[in-house]
Amino acid sequence: MASIFSRIVAGEIPCYRIAENNDFLAFLDINPLAKGHALVIPKKETDYIFNIEDEELAAMMVFAKKVGLAIEKTIPCKRIGVTVIGLEVPHAHIHLIPINSIFDMDFSKTKLALSPEELEEIRSKIVANL
């Protein structure tokens, strides 16, 4: 069975796309810890990030860096936190989260409830900064 992320890649489920190339996709998390919280995924369905071939993983990080820098230009923050947890969706992904302290990356916190209009506004501003 395809993961929810594979279904997003296939266009079966909509998302707030930030960047895309032949191998990777970045989109806003719809249950974010902070405004601008994004996910970077390989288009090829791979469950565990350490199962990705070295060259592809390196390219994924370079892709994530480009997206992270655009988020940082858009959302006021001290840094872009980067984390890989890998338990919540069986498809490798990197979280890019605008942070001002380490506590901003606490996944047990209540997630933000942003409207579709807010998500689209954030998405379009990040895309403008790519």
N, C-alpha and C positions, 0 to 999 in steps of 0.2 A: 504494500500500500504506500502510495506517495505521501510524503510529509506535507504539512501545510505550506512549507517554504517551496517545495517542488511545485505545488499547485499555484503558488504566487508566480514563480518563474514561468510556468506554462500559461499564465494569464487567466486561470480559472477563478482566482481570488484576487480582487483589487488590492493595491497597496499605494503608499505614498512614495513613489520612486524618486530617489535622489540621483543615483548614477548607475550606469550599466555598461558592460562591455560583453564580449563573447563568452567570458568565463565567470563573471561575478555580477552581483546585484547588491545595491545598497538602498535601503528604504527605512522610513521612520517606524519605530516601534509604536504600535497603537495603544500599548499599555506602558507608557514610559515612566522611568524614574525621574526624568527631567525633560524640559522642553528641548527638542533636538536629539534625543536619544534615538540612535539609529542602529540598524543591524546590517552587517555585511555577510553575504553568503556566497558560496560557490554555486554556480548553476547546476553543476553535476552533483547529484544526490550522494552525499557522503555523510554518514552518521557522526563520525568522530574526527575531530580536527587533526589529530595525529595520524590518521590514516590517509591524509592528503599527501601526495608526492611533494618532495621538498621544493622543487621549482614552482609548483602551483601554489604552495603555501606562502612562499616568498612573494609571489605576484599578488596573492590575496592581501598580504600585509601592506604592500605598496599601494594597492587600490584603496585599502582602509585608511592609509595615511592621507591620501588625497581627499577623501570624504571627511575625515576627522579635522583636517585643516580648514575645510569649508565650514564645518559646523562651528569651529572655534571662532571664525570670522563673523559668524552670524549670531551666536548665542553668547551673552556675557558669561564668562567663566574663567577660572584659573588654568584649567587644563581639560583635555579630553581623556577621560578614563577609558581604559581598554580592558575588557574582560572576556574570557571564554569560560562558560560553565558547562554547557553541553548536555544538560540533563532534561531540560524542559521541552525541547523539540528534537527529534532524532534526525537532525540535519545540521552539520557543522555551521557555526556562525560566531561572529565577533560582535560584541556590544561596544558601541562608541557612545559614551555618556558625558555630557558637559558636567564638570564637577568643580566645586570650590573647597571641598574637604573629602577625606576618605569616606566619611559617613554618607556621602551622596550616592555611593555605589552599593548601599545596603539593599539587597533584593527582598528583604522582609518588610521594607517600608511600603506604605500604601502608594499605589501607582497613581499618576495623574489621570484625570478624566478630561481629555481635550476633545473639543468638538471637531467634526470634519473640517469646518472652516478654519479653525486654529491650526490643525495639522497641515492643511493645504498651504496656509500662509507661511508656516515654518519651512515646509518643503520648498516652496518657491524661493524663499530668501536664501536657503542653503544652496540651491541649484545656481542662483545668481552669483554666489561666491566661489563656485567651482573653477 
